[in-house]
Amino acid sequence: MSEYAIELRGVRKSFGDLEVLAGVDLTVRPGEVTVILGASGSGKSTLLRTINHLEKVDAGTVRVGGELVGYRRRGNRLHELPEREILRQRSRIGFVFQNFNLFPHRTVRDNVAFAPIGAQRRPKAQARAEALEWLARVGLADKADEYPRRLSGGQQQRVAIARALALRPRVLLFDEPTSALDPQLVGEVLDVIRGLARSGSTLVIVTHELGFAREVADTVVLLDAGRIAEQGPPARVFDEPAHERTKAFLAHAL
C-alpha cells in the first residue's frame, strides 16, 4: 500500500498547442487537506480532473491509494482501462463540481443514492437509508424529498457533497465549490468542508477563498502556467512566499 492517498508524477496535458499541465509532481498523504490556488487558466481544474481520469493525461501517471488511475501497465507501456474499470475507480474518488450537476428530475435523496446503487451495486433500500444519514451530515435531512429546483444554490452544493460522500470515497476533490454561489451562501458550504477537514478526510480543494485556504489546508499549492510555482504550509506560502510568482498572485488576490 502506498504511503500516499494521491500521487501525481510528471503529469502533462495539452489541448491542441496549449500546454495546460507541464510536468506536475504532487503527493497528498491520507487525511491531509491540500488546497490548490492559481490564476484563471493556470491549470487548476484540469489538474483536479486528471485525478479521476475525467481528463486523460498525455504523459506521467496518477495513482490513488497506490492504484494507477485510468491505465494498466504491461511491461513498459500503459494501456487505458475499459470504461467499466474506470467507472469503478471513479466510484472511490468523490468529486464536487462548481455547478452541482444534480439530476433535476430526482429527489434530493435519490440524487444521493443514485451512484451507490448504480456504480457500487448497493441494495436500493440500504442506499436510500444511508442517503438520509449523509444528508443529515450536511444539515439537509429535512430536504430529502424535495427536488433540486426548490433548494438554494448553497443547499444544492451541500447535496452534491452528500452525494460524493455516499460513495465512501478514498479522497474528495472539490473544484471551486463556492464559485457559482451568491456571496451570502458561501459560508454554509465552507462550513461543511471545514467539518470534513476536521474529520480526517483526504481533501484536494481548488478554491479562490484565500482565508478559507489558510484556515483548513495542511498544504497550499500555487499553480502557475501548468507548473507548481510554490508549495508548503499555509503560513509560509501566505506570509513568507519564496517565489515572485506567488508574491504577484497574492498581491492581486488579497
Secondary structure, DSSP 8 states (H G I E B T S, - for coil): --S-SEEEEEEEEEETTEEEEEEEEEEE-TT-EEEEE--TTSSHHHHHHHHTTSS--SEEEEEETTEESSEEEETTEEEE--HHHHHHHHTTEEEE-TT----TTS-HHHHHHHHHHHTT---HHHHHHHHHHHHHHTT-GGGTTS-GGGS-HHHHHHHHHHHHHTT--SEEEEESTTTTS-HHHHHHHHHHHHHHHHTT--EEEE-S-HHHHHHH-SEEEEEETTEEEEEE-HHHHHHS--SHHHHHHHHHH-
